[in-house]
């Protein structure tokens, strides 16, 4: 697990240590990445058929012929050519089906997967009116044909769309021209009728209009002169006199039998009718010219898309990026994945592996490391006897250190006559630790008894070349005497009591009350008694043995036992709930040992150790 900030200040070296501890995982990820890269490279360049690419380029612009439709009312209907919209359109399944039909193929999905539309860039800016159509495949002639057919279909669709637009515009212009023509004819008839009804109105209206225009011009000039000169200046006096003459001419034109108001009304009506005729004539002329251009454009529809580069047949296959760069990238990614997995597994890991974690998290005194047997198994038939068979080994030394740690850790008022060895869960190495610890005491010259407390499936007697005989279960059940239960061994000063007749009701035998008397007799005969007891979280046997023990050694499988199980097991021993006889136990957990603690060694050290072990086996 990642060290807690309360345990120590986490540094970069702690994270580096995590990676180094899981270097095999990192190396495996890198190896897998290299294999994948090599396989892909082999497939891409040796097994897979080479791929070829052909590219065609088109230019998108508005043709001048379309400008003939830009008249009133139709300008808003003209489509705006958007390259990005065109890219989306030509990469649809519908468009691919059109191209496949023209090519005589029935695989539009395959065609669509071969085509790629791209807007080229110059620096950081895209060229908005140029589009490249690239086709990639295994046949050079085929990809060139598909690319050219693709752009031909783009041009054909554009021409059809514009032809439909021009035909619609021509039809609209023709209808609009006829409507304006009818309105013009009606306005001319109304003007003619009004002129005939009112004799001289045309001359009078035009004359008055001309004179009124002169009068307006004089007023503007008079206003400008007033800003420069005084009122009696000759220029102002002359302009006022000319203005008076024009007003007199207007008044003379208005003199007649008809009233002045009536004359002004007739002149206004005439001017309106004349202006309407002029406006309609101008509109009719514009529609007539636009209609003529549109009729011409029907037979001269040019596309807004022009082909500026057709696809050519290339015989050189497409190459991927540099193989060296590709492999380097894959290896680097594999390395990063390995590091990520290392940190992820370390974060999820809730097992105990170091002395600091035992003392800080499990709240237990630390007694020592028991290294993994490893390559010592080459020359040792049974690891439970390794302290005797290999007295010069590192493991034997660790058990001698464990014996010393127990003696020095015991309070002065506690005599370590009976030592119980247990763990949280099965298969944490309790038998291995108990047997070798007992051998260490015996080799020190102390009369030692090793008891197999697992009466359900005890196997300790097999290590000492005894078949299952009378043992602890028979002793507690009254089926065997102490003389028959205690077995001598080839190891000086070491005796054992096996599990005896295996029974699933071991707790019932331990609860009969005979255990106390058995241990009183054994203490009188042996200086040390080591108990091999089953896991406390699985069975309650250890609680009964704890009541007869002076100290408890708690075995933790380094890197395998989760912290929560250690806390539950130690709490179960320290604060037993049942039965009542157990509550009076004075035994305490003297400390914990980390079993199967793997020492990190270099490859050279491991090879040297292997050679040493092999030479000893040979001798």
C-alpha positions in Angstrom: 0.0 0.0 0.0 1.1 3.6 -0.5 2.5 4.9 2.8 0.3 7.2 4.8 1.4 10.7 5.4 1.0 10.0 9.1 3.5 7.1 8.8 6.1 9.0 6.9 6.7 11.9 4.6 6.1 10.5 1.1 8.8 11.6 -1.4 9.6 10.9 -5.0 11.8 8.1 -3.9 8.8 6.3 -2.4 7.0 6.4 -5.8 10.2 5.3 -7.5 10.4 2.4 -5.0 6.9 1.3 -6.0 7.9 1.1 -9.6 11.1 -0.8 -8.8 9.2 -3.2 -6.6 6.9 -4.0 -9.6 9.5 -3.8 -12.3 8.4 -7.2 -13.6 4.9 -5.8 -14.3 6.5 -2.8 -16.1 8.8 -5.1 -18.1 5.8 -7.3 -19.0 3.8 -4.3 -20.3 6.8 -3.1 -22.4 7.3 -6.7 -23.7 3.7 -7.0 -24.7 3.9 -3.6 -26.4 7.0 -4.6 -28.3 5.3 -7.9 -29.4 2.2 -6.0 -30.6 4.4 -3.4 -32.5 6.4 -6.2 -34.1 3.3 -8.1 -35.1 1.7 -5.0 -36.5 4.9 -4.1 -38.4 5.1 -7.6 -39.8 1.5 -7.5 -40.9 1.7 -4.0 -42.3 4.8 -4.4 -44.4 5.1 -8.1 -45.1 1.7 -9.9 -44.8 -0.8 -7.2 -45.6 -1.3 -6.2 -49.3 0.2 -2.7 -49.9 -2.2 0.2 -50.1 -2.2 3.0 -52.7 -3.7 6.4 -52.5 -5.0 8.7 -55.3 -6.1 12.3 -54.7 -8.3 14.6 -56.8 -8.6 18.4 -56.1 -11.6 20.6 -56.8 -12.1 24.4 -56.7 -15.3 25.9 -55.4 -16.4 29.3 -56.7 -19.5 31.2 -57.8 -19.8 31.3 -61.6 -20.8 34.7 -63.2 -23.8 33.3 -65.1 -25.6 32.9 -61.7 -25.5 36.7 -61.3 -28.3 37.0 -64.0 -30.7 35.8 -61.3 -29.7 38.5 -58.8 -32.8 40.6 -59.3 -35.3 41.8 -56.8 -36.9 39.1 -54.8 -34.7 36.2 -56.0 -31.3 37.1 -54.4 -32.3 35.5 -51.1 -33.1 32.2 -52.8 -29.6 31.8 -54.2 -27.7 29.0 -52.3 -24.4 29.8 -50.7 -21.7 27.2 -51.4 -20.1 26.1 -48.0 -17.1 23.8 -48.3 -17.7 22.2 -44.9 -21.3 21.5 -45.7 -20.2 20.0 -49.0 -17.7 17.8 -47.2 -20.4 16.4 -45.0 -22.7 15.8 -48.0 -20.2 13.9 -50.1 -19.4 11.6 -47.2 -23.0 10.4 -46.7 -24.3 6.9 -47.6 -26.7 8.4 -50.1 -23.9 10.0 -52.1 -21.8 6.8 -51.9 -24.7 4.9 -53.3 -24.8 7.3 -56.3 -21.1 6.8 -57.0 -21.4 3.0 -56.5 -24.2 2.9 -59.1 -22.2 4.8 -61.6 -19.2 2.5 -61.0 -21.4 -0.6 -61.3 -20.7 -1.7 -57.8 -23.0 -2.8 -55.0 -20.7 -2.0 -52.0 -21.3 1.7 -51.0 -20.2 1.0 -47.4 -16.7 -0.2 -48.6 -16.5 2.8 -51.0 -17.3 5.2 -48.2 -14.6 3.7 -45.9 -12.0 4.2 -48.7 -12.7 8.0 -49.2 -11.5 10.9 -47.2 -12.3 14.6 -47.9 -9.9 17.2 -46.6 -9.7 21.0 -46.7 -6.0 21.8 -47.2 -4.2 24.3 -44.9 -1.6 27.0 -45.5 0.1 27.5 -42.2 -2.6 27.8 -39.6 -5.4 28.9 -42.0 -7.5 26.6 -44.1 -8.1 27.3 -47.8 -11.9 27.8 -47.8 -12.6 27.1 -51.5 -10.3 24.1 -52.2 -11.1 20.5 -51.4 -9.0 17.3 -51.7 -10.7 13.9 -52.3 -8.4 11.0 -51.4 -9.1 7.4 -51.9 -7.0 4.6 -50.4 -7.1 0.9 -51.5 -5.0 -2.0 -52.6 -5.5 -1.5 -56.4 -3.8 1.7 -57.8 -6.0 1.9 -60.9 -9.2 1.3 -58.9 -8.5 4.0 -56.3 -7.7 6.6 -59.1 -11.0 5.7 -60.9 -13.0 6.0 -57.7 -11.5 9.4 -56.8 -12.2 10.8 -60.3 -15.8 9.3 -60.3 -16.3 10.9 -56.9 -15.5 14.4 -58.1 -17.4 13.9 -61.3 -20.5 13.0 -59.3 -19.9 16.2 -57.2 -19.8 18.3 -60.3 -22.8 16.6 -61.8 -24.9 17.2 -58.7 -23.8 20.8 -58.7 -24.8 21.3 -62.3 -28.2 19.7 -61.8 -28.9 21.8 -58.8 -28.0 25.0 -60.6 -30.0 24.0 -63.7 -33.0 23.5 -61.6 -32.4 26.9 -60.0 -32.0 28.7 -63.3 -35.1 27.1 -64.8 -37.1 28.1 -61.8 -35.6 31.7 -62.0 -36.4 32.0 -65.7 -40.0 30.9 -65.1 -40.3 33.3 -62.2 -38.9 36.2 -64.3 -41.3 35.4 -67.2 -44.3 35.5 -64.9 -43.1 38.7 -63.2 -42.5 40.4 -66.5 -46.0 39.7 -67.7 -47.5 41.0 -64.5 -45.5 44.2 -64.7 -46.4 44.6 -68.4 -50.1 44.4 -67.7 -49.7 47.0 -64.9 -47.7 49.3 -67.3 -50.4 49.1 -70.0 -53.1 50.0 -67.5 -51.0 52.9 -66.1 -50.4 54.3 -69.6 -54.1 54.1 -70.4 -55.0 55.9 -67.2 -52.5 58.6 -68.0 -53.8 59.0 -71.5 -57.4 59.2 -70.4 -56.6 61.8 -67.7 -54.7 63.9 -70.3 -57.5 63.9 -72.8 -60.1 64.8 -70.1 -58.0 67.7 -68.8 -56.8 69.6 -71.9 -53.5 71.4 -71.5 -52.9 69.7 -68.1 -49.8 68.0 -69.5 -48.2 71.3 -70.6 -49.2 73.1 -67.5 -48.0 70.4 -65.1 -44.6 70.1 -66.9 -44.1 73.9 -67.1 -45.1 74.4 -63.5 -42.9 71.5 -62.5 -39.9 73.0 -64.4 -40.5 76.5 -62.9 -41.0 75.1 -59.4 -37.7 73.3 -59.8 -36.0 76.6 -60.7 -37.6 78.2 -57.7 -36.3 75.5 -55.4 -32.8 76.0 -56.8 -33.0 79.7 -56.2 -34.1 79.2 -52.6 -31.1 77.0 -52.0 -28.8 79.6 -53.6 -30.4 82.4 -51.7 -29.9 80.6 -48.4 -26.2 80.1 -49.2 -25.7 83.8 -50.1 -27.4 84.9 -46.9 -24.7 83.1 -44.9 -22.0 85.1 -46.7 -23.5 88.5 -47.4 -25.9 91.0 -45.9 -29.5 91.4 -47.2 -28.8 94.4 -49.4 -25.9 92.8 -51.2 -26.2 93.0 -55.0 -26.1 89.3 -55.5 -28.9 88.7 -53.0 -30.9 91.5 -54.5 -30.5 90.1 -58.1 -31.5 86.6 -57.0 -34.6 87.8 -55.2 -35.7 89.8 -58.3 -35.2 86.7 -60.5 -37.2 84.6 -58.0 -40.0 87.1 -58.1 -40.2 86.8 -61.9 -40.4 82.9 -61.7 -43.2 83.2 -59.1 -45.0 85.6 -61.4 -44.7 83.1 -64.3 -46.1 80.3 -62.1 -49.0 82.4 -61.1 -49.8 83.3 -64.7 -49.9 79.6 -65.6 -52.4 79.0 -62.8 -54.8 81.8 -64.0 -57.9 80.4 -65.6 -61.6 79.5 -65.2 -60.7 76.6 -62.8 -60.1 77.4 -59.1 -56.5 77.4 -57.9 -57.1 74.4 -55.6 -58.7 72.4 -58.4 -55.7 73.1 -60.6 -53.2 72.0 -57.9 -55.1 68.8 -57.4 -55.2 68.0 -61.1 -51.5 68.7 -61.5 -50.7 66.4 -58.5 -52.8 63.6 -60.0 -51.1 64.0 -63.3 -47.6 63.8 -61.7 -48.6 60.6 -59.8 -49.8 58.9 -62.9 -46.7 59.9 -64.9 -44.4 58.7 -62.1 -46.2 55.3 -61.9 -45.7 54.9 -65.7 -42.0 55.7 -65.5 -41.5 53.2 -62.6 -43.3 50.4 -64.3 -41.5 51.0 -67.6 -38.1 50.7 -65.7 -39.2 47.5 -64.0 -40.4 46.0 -67.2 -37.1 46.8 -68.9 -35.1 45.2 -66.1 -37.3 42.0 -66.1 -37.0 41.8 -69.9 -33.2 41.9 -69.8 -33.0 39.4 -66.9 -35.4 37.0 -68.7 -33.3 37.1 -71.9 -30.1 36.3 -69.9 -31.9 33.5 -68.0 -33.1 32.0 -71.2 -29.6 32.0 -72.5 -28.3 30.5 -69.2 -30.6 27.5 -69.6 -28.3 26.2 -72.3 -25.1 27.4 -70.7 -25.2 26.1 -67.1 -21.6 26.1 -65.8 -20.8 24.5 -62.4 -19.5 26.4 -59.4 -17.1 23.5 -58.8 -14.1 23.1 -61.1 -11.7 20.2 -61.2 -8.2 21.5 -60.9 -6.4 18.2 -60.4 -7.6 14.7 -61.4 -6.5 11.6 -59.6 -3.5 9.8 -61.2 -2.4 6.2 -60.9 0.5 5.8 -58.4 2.5 2.6 -58.4 4.2 3.4 -55.1 2.3 2.2 -52.0 1.5 4.4 -49.1 4.0 4.2 -46.3 3.1 4.7 -42.6 5.3 6.7 -40.3 8.9 5.6 -39.6 9.0 2.1 -38.1 11.6 3.2 -35.6 9.4 6.1 -34.4 6.4 3.8 -34.3 8.2 1.1 -32.2 9.6 3.7 -29.9 6.2 5.2 -29.3 4.7 1.8 -28.6 7.4 0.9 -26.1 7.0 4.3 -24.4 3.2 3.8 -24.1 3.8 0.3 -22.7 6.2 1.8 -20.2 3.6 4.4 -19.1 0.9 1.7 -18.9 3.2 -0.4 -16.7 3.9 2.5 -14.4 0.2 3.3 -14.2 -0.7 -0.3 -13.4 2.0 -0.3 -10.7 0.5 2.7 -9.0 -3.0 1.4 -9.4 -2.2 -2.0 -7.9 -0.3 -0.3 -5.1 -3.2 1.9 -4.3 -5.6 -1.0 -4.2 -3.2 -3.2 -2.2 -4.3 -3.5 1.4 -1.8 -6.0 2.5 1.0 -5.6 5.0 4.6 -6.0 3.8 7.0 -4.0 6.0 7.8 -3.7 9.7 6.7 -0.1 9.7 3.2 -1.1 8.4 2.9 -3.8 11.0 3.6 -1.4 13.9 1.7 1.6 12.5 -1.4 0.0 10.9 -1.7 -3.4 12.7 -0.6 -1.9 16.1 1.6 -5.0 16.8 5.2 -5.1 17.9 7.5 -6.4 15.1 9.7 -9.4 15.8 11.3 -10.0 12.5 11.3 -11.1 8.8 11.1 -14.7 7.7 12.4 -14.7 4.1 10.9 -16.8 1.4 12.5 -20.3 1.1 13.0 -19.7 -2.6 15.8 -21.6 -4.2 16.7 -23.2 -0.9 14.0 -25.7 -1.7 16.5 -27.3 -4.2 18.4 -29.0 -1.3 15.7 -29.1 1.4 13.0 -31.8 1.3 10.8 -30.2 3.9 11.0 -26.5 4.7 9.5 -27.2 8.2 12.9 -28.6 9.2 15.1 -26.1 7.3 16.6 -24.7 10.6 18.0 -28.2 11.4 18.9 -29.4 7.8 20.5 -26.1 6.8 21.8 -24.5 10.0 24.1 -22.2 8.1 21.3 -20.8 5.9 19.9 -17.3 6.1 16.5 -18.7 7.1 18.0 -20.6 10.1 19.6 -17.3 11.2 16.3 -15.5 11.0 14.7 -18.1 13.4 17.6 -17.7 15.8 17.0 -14.0 15.7 13.3 -14.5 16.2 14.1 -16.7 19.3 16.3 -13.9 20.7 13.7 -11.3 20.0 11.0 -13.2 21.8 13.2 -13.7 24.9 14.2 -10.0 25.0 10.6 -8.8 24.3 9.1 -10.7 27.2 8.5 -8.8 30.4 10.7 -9.6 33.3 7.8 -11.2 35.2 6.8 -13.5 32.3 8.6 -16.8 31.7 8.2 -17.9 28.1 7.5 -21.5 28.9 4.5 -21.8 26.4 4.5 -20.0 23.1 1.6 -20.1 20.7 2.0 -19.5 17.0 -1.1 -18.5 15.0 -2.3 -16.3 12.2 -5.5 -14.6 10.9 -6.2 -17.0 8.0 -4.9 -20.4 6.9 -1.8 -20.9 4.7 0.2 -18.0 6.2 3.0 -20.3 7.3 2.1 -21.0 10.9 3.4 -24.6 10.9 6.6 -23.5 9.1 7.3 -20.8 11.7 6.2 -22.9 14.7 8.3 -26.0 13.7 11.5 -24.0 12.9 11.1 -21.8 16.1 10.9 -25.0 18.2 14.0 -26.4 16.4 15.9 -23.2 17.2 15.0 -23.6 20.9 16.1 -27.2 20.8 19.3 -26.5 19.1 20.1 -24.0 21.8 20.1 -26.9 24.3 16.6 -26.4 25.8 14.2 -29.4 26.0 11.5 -28.4 23.7 8.0 -29.8 22.8 6.3 -28.9 19.6 2.5 -29.5 19.6 0.3 -29.6 16.5 -2.9 -27.9 17.7 -4.8 -28.3 14.5 -6.8 -31.4 15.4 -8.9 -31.1 12.2 -6.2 -31.7 9.6 -2.8 -31.5 11.3 0.1 -32.7 9.2 3.1 -31.8 11.4 4.0 -35.5 12.1 4.7 -36.1 8.4 7.6 -33.7 8.5 9.1 -35.8 11.3 8.6 -39.1 9.5 5.7 -40.2 11.7 2.5 -41.6 10.4 -0.5 -40.2 12.2 -0.6 -41.8 15.7 -2.0 -41.0 19.0 -1.8 -37.3 19.6 -3.4 -34.3 21.2 -7.0 -35.2 20.4 -6.6 -38.7 21.9 -4.9 -37.2 24.9 -7.8 -34.8 25.5 -10.3 -37.5 24.8 -8.7 -40.0 27.2 -7.8 -42.5 24.5 -4.0 -42.2 24.9 -1.6 -41.6 27.7 1.0 -38.9 27.8 3.7 -41.5 27.3 2.2 -42.5 24.0 1.3 -39.0 22.8 4.8 -37.5 23.2 7.0 -38.6 20.3 10.8 -38.1 20.1 12.5 -36.8 17.0 16.0 -37.0 15.3 16.6 -33.5 16.5 18.3 -33.4 19.9 16.1 -32.0 22.8 13.0 -31.8 20.5 9.8 -33.8 21.0 6.5 -33.5 19.3 2.8 -34.2 20.0 0.8 -34.6 16.8 -2.8 -33.7 16.2 -3.9 -37.2 16.9 -7.0 -38.7 15.5 -8.5 -35.9 13.2 -11.9 -34.7 14.3 -14.2 -31.9 13.2 -15.2 -31.4 16.9 -11.9 -30.0 18.1 -13.5 -27.2 20.0 -15.6 -29.6 22.0 -12.4 -31.5 23.1 -10.7 -28.2 24.0 -13.7 -27.1 26.0 -13.8 -30.2 28.3 -11.4 -28.6 30.8 -8.7 -31.2 30.4 -6.4 -28.9 28.5 -5.2 -27.1 31.6 -4.2 -30.4 33.3 -2.4 -31.6 30.2 -0.3 -28.4 30.0 0.5 -28.5 33.7 2.1 -31.9 33.2 3.9 -30.8 30.0 5.4 -27.7 31.7 6.9 -29.9 34.3 8.7 -32.0 31.7 9.8 -29.4 29.0 11.5 -26.0 29.2 9.8 -24.7 26.1 6.4 -25.6 24.5 5.6 -24.3 21.0 2.0 -24.6 19.9 1.1 -24.8 16.2 -2.5 -23.4 16.2 -5.0 -23.0 13.4 -6.1 -19.6 12.1 -8.0 -17.6 14.7 -10.5 -16.1 12.2 -11.6 -19.6 11.0 -11.8 -21.5 14.2 -12.0 -20.7 17.9 -9.3 -23.3 18.9 -6.6 -20.6 19.3 -8.6 -18.9 22.1 -8.4 -22.0 24.2 -4.7 -22.5 23.6 -4.1 -18.8 24.3 -5.5 -19.4 27.9 -2.6 -21.8 28.5 0.1 -19.8 26.7 2.6 -17.3 28.0 3.0 -15.4 24.7 1.6 -15.4 21.2 3.6 -15.0 18.0 1.3 -13.7 15.2 2.3 -14.8 11.7 1.5 -12.5 8.8 2.1 -13.6 5.2 3.9 -10.5 3.7 2.1 -9.1 0.7 -0.9 -11.6 1.1 -2.7 -10.9 4.4 -5.0 -7.9 4.3 -4.8 -5.4 7.1 -8.5 -5.8 8.0 -8.0 -9.5 8.7 -4.9 -8.8 10.8 -6.9 -6.3 12.9 -9.8 -8.7 13.3 -7.6 -11.6 14.3 -5.5 -9.7 16.8 -8.7 -8.2 18.3 -10.3 -11.6 18.6 -7.3 -12.8 20.7 -7.0 -9.7 22.8 -10.7 -9.4 23.5 -12.3 -12.8 23.3 -16.0 -13.0 23.7 -16.5 -16.8 24.3 -16.2 -19.0 26.2 -16.0 -17.6 29.7 -12.9 -19.7 30.6 -10.9 -18.0 27.9 -11.5 -14.5 29.3 -9.1 -15.2 32.1 -6.2 -15.7 29.8 -3.1 -13.8 30.6 -1.5 -14.4 27.2 -0.7 -11.5 25.0 0.5 -11.1 21.4 4.2 -10.7 21.9 4.7 -9.6 18.3 4.2 -10.3 14.7 6.6 -11.8 12.1 6.4 -11.3 8.4 6.6 -14.6 6.6 7.7 -15.1 3.0 9.2 -11.6 2.9 10.9 -11.5 -0.4 14.2 -9.7 -0.4 14.8 -7.7 -3.5 18.0 -9.0 -5.2 19.7 -8.2 -8.5 19.7 -10.7 -11.3 23.5 -11.3 -10.7 22.9 -12.0 -7.0 20.2 -14.5 -7.8 22.3 -16.3 -10.3 25.2 -16.5 -7.8 22.9 -17.9 -5.2 21.6 -20.5 -7.6 25.1 -21.6 -8.5 26.0 -22.0 -4.8 22.9 -24.0 -4.1 23.6 -26.3 -7.1 27.1 -26.9 -6.0 25.9 -28.0 -2.5 23.4 -30.4 -4.0 26.2 -31.9 -6.2 28.4 -32.4 -3.2 
